[in-house]
Amino acid sequence: MLKRLLLATMFCAGTTPAFSAATLDPTRAIGLMPDQIQWKKGVNNDTAWVIGDPKKPGPCLELIKWHPTYFSRPHYHSNARYAVVLSGTWWVSTSNVYDPDNNTVGYPAGSVLTDLVKGVHYDGAKPETGDATIAIFMECPLDGVPAEIKK
């Protein structure tokens, strides 16, 4: 029995293709491995535009990693944006009044959110939950119109 198991293991090992042997046809699909994503590092957050150009019309996909204690200020966009929380907890508010400590809702990894057209919001990450990485799909060009009301 042991001999058969060893022979079967050797046969399977010899017929299993290596991961690096296959390639994608770039006329049919384009893929990026994590080490190929070019992140722009920042104090508040890190960003990577993996599809499209935020300054030109067309579909765009932004990856953003918020660092703890940093939040955007209340604003809105001319186009809807569709977000998936990839890791951490993303803290979001739909208020014009900036108050991250008391006026944000935490969305854990796996959550999906839509910023509606001209829907005021602000977002970021809190120290108690650490970094939050989000993928945001949208139609570009990207704009951000300030919408904060000071108390």
LINMO-V908838 format. One record per helix or strand of 3 or more residues. SS is the DSSP state (h for helix, s for strand). FROM is the first residue (numbers start at 1). TO is the last residue. If there is no record, write none. Layout:
SS & FROM & TO
SS & FROM & TO
This chain:
h & 2 & 15
h & 19 & 21
h & 34 & 36
s & 45 & 51
s & 58 & 66
s & 81 & 87
s & 89 & 93
s & 105 & 108
s & 112 & 115
s & 121 & 125
s & 132 & 140
